[in-house]
C-alpha cells in the first residue's frame, strides 16, 4: 500500500471559510486530485454544517468522517478552536479501502447503535481482502460507550480491533457532534472499517498506578457506582483526603479526578482501566465517565506528568511494534482531555514524544477526547476492546 496523506488546519472565524482553508491546505499536501476519504476534527465553536460544506466545496466526492473535539492534534502539536482536515488517497483503491458506517440514537439503545455502525461499514465494504480495524467516533456525552463497543463486536467479532475517541465539546459538556458525509449528527456513532493491503498497530496506556487495597463494587448501574464494600462509594475518596468530597463542587471533583481517578482491575493486564469520577450524588454515589460493572475491584489511582509521559512513549512504541516490517504512513492520536489538563503547557511535549517514536515525517492527526476505545494487551484477553478514560491511544497504519 502506498498512502498519500494531507493535513490542513484553520482557525478562521467563519465556519465555511475554515473548512475551505483546511481542506485546500490538505489537498495541496497530497498533490491535488480526488482523495478517497476525508476526516474532520473540529472545535465545537464552529457552525458545523457550513464547516462541512466548506470542506465539500474543495474535495467534491470523497466521504467525510469526524467529530467535534476538546482540542485538535496534528504533527505540529496540540491546538484549540481550530478545524483539522485529514485527506487520504490510496495509490490503488482496489487493494485498500475504508468503508463508513453510522449508528443513531446512542442514548436510547447504544448496543443497537453499535450494531448499525458496524453493519453499515461491512455492507459498504467492497474489498475482498482482510479486514484490519474499526475506527469509531461515538458521542462523548450520550449513551453507554461500552455498550456501543459490544454492539460493534456482535457484528465484527469480540477480538476484532476497535479503536477511537469519543467526541467532545471544548470541555463545556453540553453537546457533541459527529460528522458523516455531508451531515452533522448528535447522539450517534460514526466509524470506518479499514481493509486491504495494510497493517495496523495499536497502543494504549495511561501511566497511573493504584494506591492501597482494592474495594469491591457491591452496587452499581452502568456508570454510577453506588456502593463499595457495602458503603457509599464516595467514602473511597474521603478515606484518602479526609474531607466531605460530597460537598465539593462538580468542577473541583472533576479536577481532583484528573490526578486521582479510579482504577478497575483487569486480570493479566499491565494497567488498570481508568475511570474518571465526574461528580457525587446526594446519596454518595460516584458518577463516572465510563461503565463500572458490579463485582469489579476498584482502587484510587495516582500519577504525575512524568508517569503519563512514560505511558505515551510506551503506547507509541507498542503501536510501532504492531506494524512489524511495514512502514508507518499515518498515525492517529486519541488523547484524553484529562491528560491535556494534566500537562497544561507541556501538552505539546507528549505529541513530540509520539512524533519522535514514528519519525518526524510521519503525519499525525487526532484530538482530545471524552473517552477512548482500544483493545486490551494481554493474550488471555484476546485483544478485546474496552472503553477507557485518561488514556492515550495510538492507531498507526503502515504499508510496504
N, C-alpha and C positions, 0 to 999 in steps of 0.2 A: 504494500500500500504506500502510495505517495500522497500525503495530505498537505494541501495548501491552506494556511490559516491567515486571517487578517483580523486585527483587533483595533477598534476605534472607540474613542471616548469623547463625550461632550458635556460641558456644563452650561450650555446655552439656557437662558431662562425660558425661552419659548419652547414648548414641548415638540412641536413639529420640526422646528429648526434643530433641536438637539438630536432627534432621531436621524434626520437627514445628514447632519455633520458627522455623527459617529459612524453611520453606515458608509458614507463616502470615504472616510479615512480607512475603514476596514477593507473596503473594496479595492482601494489603491494598493494596500499591502498584499493582496492576492493577485495583483496584476490585472484587475478587471475581469470581464466575463460574467458568467452566471454561477453564483455559488450554489451548493447543494443544500445548505442548511444555515440558518441564522439563529444565534442566541442573543437575547437581550436581558441584561441585568441592570435594573434602574432604581433610583431613589423613588420613594413614594411621593415625593413632592410634585412629580410630573402629572400632567393630564394625559392619561395613558393611551387612549385611542389616537389622539394626534401624534403621540410619540411613535406608536407602531406604524401609523400612516406615513410618517416621515421616513422610517426605515424602508417601508414598502416602496416608496417613490424612487428609491435608489436600487434596490435589489430585485425588484419585479416579482418573479415567480417562486423564489425559494421559501420554504416553510419557515415560520418563526416560532421560537420556543423560549420561554424565560419567565421571569417574575420580578416583583419588587424586592428590595433588599434593606438591610441595616448598614449598608456600606458596600462599595464596589471594589473589586480586586482585579488588577492587571499585572503584567510583568513590571510595570513601573511602581507598583506598590499599592497600598490601600488609598481609597478616596471616599468622599461623601457627596451627596447632592448631584451626582453625575449619572449619565447613561452610558453603558458599555455595550457595544455590539461586537460579537464574535462571528465571523463568517468561516464556514468550512467548505472546501472544494476537494472532492476525491478525484484523483487523476483518472481512475477507472471506476465509474459508478456501478458497473456491473459486478465488481469484485468487493465493494463495500457499500454499506447502507446504514442510515439512521432513520428508522421509521417511528412516527409520532403517535401519541395517544392522549386522550383526555378523559378524566373521570369527574363527575359532578356530584354536588350535594354531599360533601365530606361530613358535615356536621350531622346530617340525618342518618347516613349509613356509610361510614368510612370504608368498611370492607368491600362493599359493592363498588364504591368509587375506585378502589384499588384494582378490582377485577376489570372494571371498564377501561381504565387507562392502559392496562396490560393487554387486554383483548384487542383494543383499537390498534395498538402498536404491532401486535402479531399479525392482524389482518392486513395491515398496510405494508408488512414486510414481504417484499417480492424477491428477496435474496435467498438462494438455496444453501448458502454457506453457514458456518457455525454462528450461533448467537453468543455474544460475549458478556454483555452487561446491560442493565436497565438503569437509566439516569432519570431521577424523579425530582419534581419541584412541587411539593404539596403546600397548601395554605398553612401558614405557621400559627394561626390563631383559632382555627375552627377544626373540629373533628379530632379523632384519636389517630395520631400518626402511626402508631404501632399497628392498628387495625388496617390502615391503608396498606402497609407493608404486607400483612398477612393476605390481603386480597390479591396483591400482585403475585405473591408466592403460590397461591392456589392456581394461577394461570401458568407461571413460568417455572415453578419448582421451588421447594424450600431452600435449596442450596444455590440457586441461581444468584449471581452477584447483582445486588441492587445498591445504588449509591446516589447521594444527592444532598440537597439542602432545602430546608423549609423557608418559604417566602416570608419576608419581614416588611416592616414599615417604618424604618428610621427610629426605632425604639419608642414609637408612640403607642403601640399595642392597641390599635383601633381597627384597621382593615389592611389585609394584604391582597395583592392582585397577582394573577397568573396570566401569562401571555401564551396564546395558542393560535398560531397563524395570524389572521387579521383581527382577532377578537381579544377582549380582555375579560377575565372571569374572576369571581370570588368563590370561596368555599369549594375549591376544586383542586385537582392534582393533574399536572401535565407531565409528560415524560417522553423519552426517546429510547428505543431499543437498537443497540449497536450490533451489527453483524458483518461477517465477511473476513477479508484478509487483513487482520489486525491482531494486536494483543493488548490486553488491558492490565494495569497494575493499580491496586488499591491499598492505601494505608490510612489508618485511623488511630489517633492517640490523643490523650488529654494531659497527662502528667500529674494528676492529683493522686495523693496516697491516703489510705484510710487511717483514722485515729480510733483508738480504743476498741472495745469489744463490740460485736455486732448486735443489733436489735432486730427482732423478728417482726415483720409486718403482720399483725393479727387481725386488722380490719382495714380494708381499702376498696376503692371503686375507681377503676380507670387511673386517673392522675391524682386522686385525692387519697392521701394516707391519713386514716382516722386514728388508728391505734398502733403503737409499737410496744411489744411485750405487754399488751393489755392496757397501756396507759396512753393518754393523749399524745399524739405524735410530736407536738411542739416541744415536749419535755426533752427530746434528744438535743435540742439547741440550748434549752435553759440549763441543762446539766453541765454544759461546757462553758456557757457565757455568763451564768449567774444573774440573769435578768429576765423580766417577763417579755419574752420575744413576742407573745401575742399582742402586746401593746405597741409594737413597732409599726410605723407607717409602712405601706406597701413598698415604697421606694427604698427605704432602709433595709427591709427584709430582702428584697431582690439584690441589693448591693452586697449584703452580707453573704448571700448565697453564691455570689461570684467567687468569693475567696473560700467559702466553706460550704460547698454543695454536699449533696448526699450521694453515697456510692452504693450501688446494688451489685452484690457478688454474683459472678457467673462462673460456674465450675470450669477449671482448667484455663481460664483467660488470664493474661498477664495483668490486665487492668480491670477495675470495676466499671460498670456502666454508670455514668454520672447523671444525676437528676438535679436540676435547679428547683429549689423551693421558692415559689414566687410570692406566696402570701399565706397568712394564717387565718382560719375562720374563727367564729366565736366559740366553737367547741374545742379549739386546739388542734384541729386537723391542718395538715400541710397540703397546700395546693401546689402541685409540681408541674413542670413543663414537659412531662412525659409520663407514660404509664408505669405504675409500680404494682405488680401482682401481689396478692396475699401470699404469705409464706416466704417472701423474699427476705434476705438478710441485708440490713441497711447499716451503714456507718456514716458519721460525719467525715468529710474529706478535707484535706488541706493541701495547698500548693503554693507556688510562687512563680514569678516571671521566669526564673531560671529553669524550674522543672517543666513549665509549659513550653519553653523554647526547646528543651531537650526532646519533648514529646513531638513537637513539629518536625524536628530533624528525623526522628525515628519514623514518623508517618511517611515522610517523603522518601526515606531510604527503602521502606517496605514497598511503596508503590513502584519505585525504580527497579527493585529486585524482581517484582512481579512481571516486568516486561521481558525478562530474560535477555536474549541476544537481539531483541528488537530495539530500534532506535526511538527514543521518546520524541513525539511530534506535537503533542498538546498536553497540557496539564490543567485540570480543573482544581480549584481550591474552594472548599465549602467550610467556612470557619465560623465558629460560634461568636455571636455578638458579645457574649460574656468574656471571651478571650480578648476581643478588641478593647473592651472596657478595662480589662486587667492590664494590658500592655500600654494603653494610652499612647503617648508619643513614640513608644518603641514598637508599635504595631508593624511598621514598615520593616523592622529587623526580622520579624517572623517570615514575611514574604521573601525577603532577601535570602534567608536561610534556605527556603524551598528552591529558589532560583539557583542557588549555588550547588544544590544536590543534582539538579537536572541539567544545568548548563545555562549560561546567560542568554543563549539564542533560542531556547525552547519557550514558545509562547505560553503565558499563564493567564487564565481568566476565572472569575468566580465572584463570590460575595459573602458577606457576613449574614448569618442565618439565625432563625429562631428554633433550630433543631437540625440535627444531621442524621443521615442514614448511611450505614456502612456495614459490611459483613464482619462477623467475629473472626478472630485469627486462629484459635486453637483447632487442631484437626478434629478433635472429638465433637466440636460444634458444627462441623461440615460447612463452614462458611455461611451460616445462617445470618441474614441481615437483621439488625435491631435499630431502634430509634435511640439516638444519643443526644446528650447536652454537653456543652463546654468542651467540645472536641473539634479538632481539625481533621478534615477528611480530604485526602489527596486521591484524585482519579486521573491516572495517566493513560494516554493512548499512544501505542507505538506501532511502527511499521518497519518493513525491511528496506 
